Amino acid sequence: MTTGKKLLIIFIVVCLGGIGIGYYYMRFRQKKTEQTDEADSNKVLDRTYTLQSGDLVIGLIQSGSVNAQKKHKMSLNANFRTQLIWVIDENTKVKKGDVLAKFERSDLVEKIDDLTIQYNNLEHDLAVAIEQEKIQVSSNAADIRTAEDRVTVARDNLRKYRQFQQRKQRDEIDLDIQSAEAAYDSAAEEHRTFRNKVIQAGAADRDTQEKNEQKLETLANKVSTAENTLNNAIMKRKLFKRYDHPAKITNLLNQYEQVQLNLRKVKISTASSLIQRKKAIDNISTRMRRIKNELDKHKSYVAMMQLISPVDGVVIYGDPDRRWGNIDISLGMDVRKGRVLMTIPDMANLVTEFDLPEQYRSKVKVGDKAVITPDSLPQLKLQGKISKIDTLPTNQIYWDRNSPKIYRSIIRLDKQHPRLVSGMTVQIEVITRIIKDTLFVPVEAVFEDNERFFVYRQTLTGPKDTTVDIGESNDNYVQILDGLDKGDTVYLYRPYQQKN
């Protein structure tokens, strides 16, 4: 055999040996890994718990948040729509008296100027109306005096006629009758005397006889004239009694009644005109009061066109008590009265708020103790008591009537902590009851089968399925009433499921 062939054979043997060694090494590593995994698996599965007597705390765990019991909510107090022109940054520390926000005030100033002009115009109108009232009072007095004078004249005319003029006219008529009677008697006597004289003289010459006849005719005419005058005088008295006197009385009475009626009309008219003047003054005065109130109100708004911090603290945008509908703060936004723009919480008096599910309401009461653990500070444990549970439940999602019911609740801390701040998310363990000196096991040690509760108890011969009676429980432990004794060890898993 040549040297080359020997070297080739040696090379092949070495390669085959290397391959074999590598194969067995990989098998060894795989088996070692499987043994390690099995050991680790057995280590996990061999979790147990030994029963000891102790106090079992019954309660529930809920999420909540830290909130300030007193919060200074900053909003525009002026009843005037405006815009935000400057605002301090959120989370800024401020001092009492610092400016937090500023609002546009040009429209407000223009409104104040308009109201001032209106008020000044009304002041002028009121002065004019008062002068017109004075003139009206003077004019009314003159009109009433004129009407009263007319009544006085009419009354005097009626009285004068009744007391003097009537009697005078009647006496004049009677005197005319007496004079007419005397004239008639005289004319008649003269005619009778001359006629008797002519008769006694007897026959006379023709001239004398003609003269006597002419004279008798003249005397007869005189008697006739006197008789007519007497008849006229008597007729005049009749007319006076029947017509002239009643007509005169009626006319004077009518005049008197007319002027009395006119006086009443004047009084009513003057009173009405004065009432109108006073009403005009009252209307102007009312408008002035309204404008003055509006003016004073808008002037008071000027100081409200910026928000001033009432206390020292940290600024938070929006209303932390408003779960939905908080506005985004931005420059130029419209602002109306009462909408909370920012809040300064009182960090010296913090409380914890949480939503108590309806199914736990009967288990929790005011005064129950609680342990509060901030999510950001898990090592911090704070004690407190439930101070308030709302009387009525609300929907967890207020617009969804089918969402779960909750009772908004508050926990008052026994002691404030400097690291606690408003807005922190916390875990709350509410302690509703403490069962003294009892047995309990972790919840993962108890199993259920057709309403039967059992555990896997550790014995010398291996795990044993043991029925137990359970009592109260919390999120971690279950009270054991019967079936186990102090010192028993139970498995925290199903040991029969362990792989071989």
Buried (B, 14 or more C-beta within 10 A) or exposed (E): EEEEEEEEEEEEEEEEEEEEEEEEEEEEEEEEEEEEEEEEEEEEBEEBBEBEEBEBBBBBEBEBBBBBBEBBBBBBEBEBBBBBBEBBEEEBEBEEEBEBBBBBBEEBEEBBEBBBEBBEBBEEBBEEBBEBBEEBBEEBEEBBEEBBEBBEEBBEBBEEBEEEBBEEBBEEBEEBBEBBBEBBEEBBEBBEEBBEEBEEEEEEEEEEEEEBEEBBEEBBEBBEEBBEBBEEBBEBBEEBEEEBBEEBBEEBEEBBEEBBEBBEEBBEBBEEBBEEBEEBBEBBEEBBEEBBEBBEBBEEBEEBBBBBBEBBBBBBBBBBEEEEEBBEBEEEEEBEBEBBBBBBBBBEEBBBBBBBBBEBBEBBEEEBBBBBBBEEBEEEEBEBBBBBBBEEBBEEEEEEEEEEBBBBBBBBBEEEBEEBBBEBEBBBBBBBEEBEEBBBBEBBBBBEEEEEBBBBBBEEEEBBEBEBEBBBBBEEBBBBEEBBEEEBBBBBBEBEEBEE
